[in-house]
Amino acid sequence: MKAVLIILLSLTAGYVDAAGFLALHGLFTTHVTGNFVTLGGAIAFGTTGALAKLLALPLFCVVILAARLVGIALDRRGWPALRIMFALQAALLSLGAGFAAKFGPFPDGDAWPALATGGALVSAMAIQNAIHRVRLTSLPPSTVMTGATTQAMVDIADLMRGIGPEKRAAAKKRLGPALISIAAFAVGCGAGALAYTMFRDLCFVAAPVTVIAALVVEATSKSATAQPATA
């Protein structure tokens, strides 16, 4: 079940990031620090979307903060915080998909329809980032592949050079899930780009489906994948 969860979350992250980048004038919705680069490009070339990129990081931070505080409150009440977080993420992705379907395409990336769509998608992916950091700590990241790729290459190098049995077992344990996450993210990026070329702004309709599937997998899984937050 853990492998299925990794695949679904990584597919979602890659899909939303690629589709959002294409539909919203270079806005990164999943790893928002990339917007610093595209913001510089928008300013340098005078293209649209600078405001959306400027607002993405503070919005991301606010949602992470809120997700953490809400998660702690849910834990204290004994409510299924992880499932509620997945449901909130799916709702935000659905909201973004609805905005995109109604108001897209977006000739002006700084007009309110584009800002609302991007804001909903950024908020949804901020929740997924928070989920990984607090509740799915045993799984590799599904949203930022730089660290996962670096760790995978380090583990491969260590396995090649011959390390002790304990370190070798730990490297093997990390490597498989990390490679699955990287591959699923890449497939998600390709799928998001293809869906955008075929369906344009209707492509975002697929995003909440994979998150709902992840919610179902987590809810039916007998393995304890979630790590409760500490108050």
Sequence and secondary structure as in RCSB ss.txt:
>XXXX:A:sequence
MKAVLIILLSLTAGYVDAAGFLALHGLFTTHVTGNFVTLGGAIAFGTTGALAKLLALPLFCVVILAARLVGIALD
RRGWPALRIMFALQAALLSLGAGFAAKFGPFPDGDAWPALATGGALVSAMAIQNAIHRVRLTSLPPSTVMTGATT
QAMVDIADLMRGIGPEKRAAAKKRLGPALISIAAFAVGCGAGALAYTMFRDLCFVAAPVTVIAALVVEATSKSAT
AQPATA
>XXXX:A:secstr
 HHHHHHHHHHHHHHHHHHHHHHTTS  SSSGGGHHHHHHHHHHHT S HHHHHHHHHHHHHHHHHHHHHHHHHH
HTT  HHHHHHHHHHHHHHHHHHHHHHH S S TTSHHHHHHHHHHHHHHHHHHHHHHHT TTS  SS HHHHHH
HHHHHHHHHHH   HHHHHHHHHHHHHHHHHHHHHHHHHHHHHHHHHHHGGGGGGGHHHHHHHHHHHHHH SS  
      
